[in-house]
Amino acid sequence: MTLEKGHRNWRLEDVDFNAIRREMVSSDERLFYLLASASFVEILSELYTENLIAHYQENRDATLWLKETWQREEVQHGRSFKAYVQSVWPEFDWEKSFAGFMAEYAQLCSLANLESSRALEMVARCVVETGTSTLYRCLHDCAEEPVLKQILANIKADEVRHFGKFRHLFIEHNRIEKKGALPIFHAILKRMREIDGEDGYIAFKHAYLCRSNCPENLDLEWRRFKSGLNALIVRHYPFNMAIEMLFSLVPLPVFPKKLLEGLLIRLARFLFANPLRKRASTS
């Protein structure tokens, strides 16, 4: 097992799930769907790790790290969320719900869906790690249940470290490809749209359908969930951290970069506080 220099890994076995204070979280529907969805997506990292390894097969450093560190840690994240969900909501049939999610989501995980540019695919990976690290920090900061707070602290630290490695690999490949600010910014926006349109909705759908007796209310409940999540984000999300992480990928002079960062932070806060529309399912 290869660990990054100076990093001491945590283990799932170190988490005492018997110590969960269930009364603090069991009635929180929003938290249930967040954690169940995260468990599905994180565990399926095994699928897209294989695609990434094939895409970067000539880069031994990248493929070794993807297989021995990133994949193992991402799956551990998913398993920790799975164990938490099963401890707090034992009536939920996690295996059945996950099977439905995997059957649908696996169709989206193919080499054809990766960026043809190796540098820009690393940009896409950085977008995903930015999203997870900032979301888990948001959840950690407002979590009160001690075991969940411990899990989120461990995972958010991993995700920030993963971002750093993907950013390093992006810089390495971009020395050859020399992608400028516009294609990089386009790759960031493209991946952000894909995350909102695919991962989250599909995971929520299968968790909801497995748990609810009213499948006809799926679209309504998805909108309610998104509305509640937006309210959480407005209060607790680290917008500065997210924008700074993403803009560290864009090759711009310092002054215009800082100016754009400030504008985008304010715009992001405004859009979450004042959503222009409520997205409905298209499936």
C-alpha positions in Angstrom: 0.0 0.0 0.0 1.4 3.4 -1.1 0.8 6.4 1.1 1.7 10.0 0.1 4.6 11.5 1.9 3.8 12.8 5.3 0.3 11.3 5.3 -1.1 9.0 7.9 -4.2 7.2 6.7 -7.3 6.6 8.8 -9.1 3.2 8.8 -12.8 2.4 8.7 -12.2 0.0 11.6 -11.2 3.0 13.8 -14.7 4.4 13.7 -17.0 3.3 16.5 -20.4 3.1 14.8 -21.9 1.7 18.1 -21.2 5.1 19.6 -23.6 6.9 17.2 -26.2 9.1 19.0 -29.0 8.1 16.7 -31.6 10.3 18.4 -29.6 13.3 17.0 -29.9 12.4 13.4 -32.5 9.7 12.7 -35.3 12.2 11.9 -33.2 14.2 9.5 -34.4 13.3 6.0 -32.1 15.6 4.2 -29.1 14.1 6.0 -30.3 10.6 5.1 -30.4 11.3 1.4 -27.1 13.2 1.4 -25.3 10.3 3.1 -27.0 7.5 1.2 -26.3 9.3 -2.1 -22.7 9.9 -1.2 -22.2 6.2 -0.2 -23.4 5.1 -3.7 -21.2 7.5 -5.6 -18.1 7.0 -3.6 -18.2 3.2 -3.6 -18.6 3.2 -7.4 -15.2 4.9 -7.8 -13.9 1.5 -8.6 -15.6 1.8 -12.0 -14.2 5.1 -13.1 -10.8 4.3 -11.6 -10.5 1.6 -14.2 -11.3 4.1 -17.0 -8.8 6.7 -15.6 -6.0 4.1 -15.4 -6.7 3.2 -19.0 -6.6 6.9 -20.0 -3.3 7.5 -18.2 -1.6 4.2 -18.8 1.6 5.9 -20.0 1.9 7.8 -16.7 3.1 5.3 -14.1 2.9 7.8 -11.2 -0.7 8.6 -12.0 -1.9 5.0 -12.5 -0.1 3.7 -9.3 -1.6 6.5 -7.2 -5.1 6.1 -8.7 -5.1 2.3 -8.0 -3.3 2.2 -4.7 -4.4 5.4 -3.0 -7.3 7.2 -4.6 -9.5 4.2 -5.4 -8.9 2.6 -2.0 -9.7 5.8 -0.1 -12.7 6.7 -2.1 -14.2 3.3 -1.6 -13.5 3.6 2.1 -15.4 6.9 2.1 -18.4 5.1 0.6 -18.2 2.3 3.0 -18.1 4.6 6.0 -21.2 6.4 4.8 -22.9 3.1 4.1 -22.1 1.8 7.6 -23.4 5.1 9.1 -26.6 4.9 7.1 -27.2 1.3 8.0 -26.6 2.1 11.7 -29.0 5.0 11.9 -31.6 3.8 9.4 -31.5 0.0 9.6 -34.9 -0.3 7.8 -33.4 1.1 4.6 -32.4 -1.6 2.1 -29.1 -0.2 1.1 -28.1 -3.2 -1.0 -31.2 -3.1 -3.1 -31.0 0.7 -3.6 -27.3 0.6 -4.5 -28.0 -2.2 -7.1 -30.5 0.1 -8.8 -28.1 3.0 -8.7 -25.2 1.0 -10.1 -27.2 -0.4 -13.0 -28.1 3.1 -14.2 -25.0 5.0 -13.2 -22.5 2.4 -14.6 -23.8 3.2 -18.1 -22.3 6.7 -17.7 -18.9 5.5 -16.6 -17.0 4.8 -19.8 -13.8 5.9 -21.5 -15.9 7.8 -24.1 -17.1 10.2 -21.3 -13.6 11.2 -20.4 -12.0 14.3 -21.9 -9.8 13.4 -24.8 -7.2 15.8 -23.4 -5.4 14.3 -20.4 -4.8 17.7 -18.9 -8.5 18.7 -19.2 -9.6 15.3 -17.7 -7.5 16.2 -14.7 -9.3 19.5 -14.5 -12.6 17.6 -14.5 -11.2 15.4 -11.6 -10.3 18.6 -9.7 -13.8 19.9 -10.1 -15.2 16.7 -8.5 -12.7 16.8 -5.7 -13.5 20.5 -5.1 -17.2 19.6 -4.9 -16.7 16.8 -2.5 -14.2 18.4 -0.2 -16.2 21.6 0.1 -19.5 19.8 0.6 -18.0 17.5 3.3 -16.5 20.6 5.0 -20.0 22.2 4.9 -21.6 19.1 6.5 -18.8 18.8 9.0 -19.1 22.4 10.2 -22.9 22.1 10.8 -22.8 18.4 12.1 -23.5 17.9 15.8 -23.5 14.1 16.0 -19.9 13.2 17.1 -19.3 10.0 15.0 -20.6 11.7 11.8 -18.4 14.7 12.6 -15.4 12.4 12.9 -16.1 10.6 9.6 -16.6 13.9 7.8 -13.3 15.3 9.2 -11.4 12.3 7.9 -13.0 12.4 4.5 -12.8 16.1 3.8 -9.1 16.0 4.6 -8.7 13.1 2.1 -10.6 15.0 -0.6 -8.4 18.1 -0.3 -5.3 15.9 -0.6 -6.8 14.2 -3.7 -7.4 17.6 -5.2 -3.8 18.5 -4.7 -2.6 15.3 -6.5 -5.0 15.8 -9.4 -3.9 19.4 -9.7 -0.2 18.3 -9.8 -1.1 15.8 -12.5 -2.9 18.5 -14.4 0.1 20.8 -14.3 2.3 17.9 -15.4 0.2 17.1 -18.5 -0.5 20.8 -19.3 3.2 21.4 -19.6 2.9 19.3 -22.8 -0.6 20.3 -23.9 -0.4 24.0 -23.0 -4.1 24.5 -22.6 -5.0 28.1 -22.0 -7.6 29.8 -19.7 -10.6 29.4 -21.9 -10.5 25.6 -22.5 -9.7 25.1 -18.9 -12.6 27.3 -17.7 -14.9 25.5 -20.2 -13.8 22.1 -18.8 -14.6 23.4 -15.3 -18.1 24.5 -16.3 -18.8 21.4 -18.3 -18.0 19.1 -15.4 -20.0 21.2 -12.9 -23.1 20.9 -15.1 -22.6 17.1 -15.4 -22.3 16.7 -11.6 -25.6 18.6 -11.0 -27.4 16.7 -13.8 -26.3 13.1 -13.2 -24.6 12.0 -10.0 -26.8 13.6 -7.4 -30.2 13.0 -9.1 -29.6 9.4 -9.9 -28.3 8.6 -6.4 -31.3 10.4 -4.8 -33.7 8.7 -7.1 -32.7 5.2 -6.2 -32.5 6.0 -2.4 -36.0 7.6 -2.6 -37.6 4.8 -4.7 -36.3 2.1 -2.4 -37.5 4.0 0.7 -40.8 5.5 -0.4 -44.2 4.0 -1.2 -45.0 7.0 -3.5 -42.8 6.9 -6.6 -45.1 9.4 -8.3 -43.8 12.0 -5.9 -40.1 11.6 -6.9 -39.8 14.9 -8.8 -41.5 16.8 -6.0 -39.3 15.3 -3.3 -36.2 15.9 -5.4 -37.1 19.6 -5.7 -37.7 19.7 -1.9 -34.4 18.1 -1.3 -32.6 20.5 -3.6 -34.3 23.4 -1.9 -33.3 22.2 1.5 -29.7 21.6 0.4 -29.5 25.1 -1.1 -30.6 26.6 2.2 -27.9 24.6 4.0 -25.3 25.8 1.4 -26.3 29.4 1.7 -25.6 29.3 5.4 -22.5 27.0 5.7 -20.9 26.4 2.3 -17.2 27.6 1.9 -17.7 29.5 -1.3 -14.3 31.1 -1.0 -12.5 27.8 -0.7 -14.4 26.3 -3.7 -13.7 29.3 -6.0 -10.0 29.5 -4.9 -9.5 25.8 -5.5 -11.0 25.9 -9.0 -9.2 29.2 -10.0 -5.8 27.7 -9.0 -6.2 25.7 -12.2 -6.7 28.7 -14.5 -3.5 30.4 -15.9 -4.3 34.1 -15.4 -2.3 37.0 -14.0 -2.8 37.5 -10.3 -4.8 40.7 -10.4 -7.6 39.7 -12.9 -7.7 36.2 -11.2 -8.4 37.8 -7.8 -11.0 40.1 -9.3 -12.8 37.3 -11.0 -12.6 35.1 -7.9 -14.3 37.9 -5.8 -17.0 38.4 -8.4 -17.8 34.7 -8.7 -17.9 34.2 -5.0 -20.6 36.9 -4.7 -22.4 35.5 -7.8 -22.4 32.0 -6.3 -23.8 33.2 -3.0 -26.5 35.2 -4.8 -27.6 32.3 -7.1 -27.9 29.9 -4.2 -29.8 32.4 -2.1 -32.0 33.3 -5.1 -32.4 30.3 -7.3 -33.7 31.2 -10.8 -35.6 27.9 -11.2 -36.2 24.6 -9.5 -34.9 21.7 -11.5 -37.3 18.8 -12.2 -36.3 15.3 -13.2 -36.0 14.7 -16.9 -36.0 10.9 -16.6 
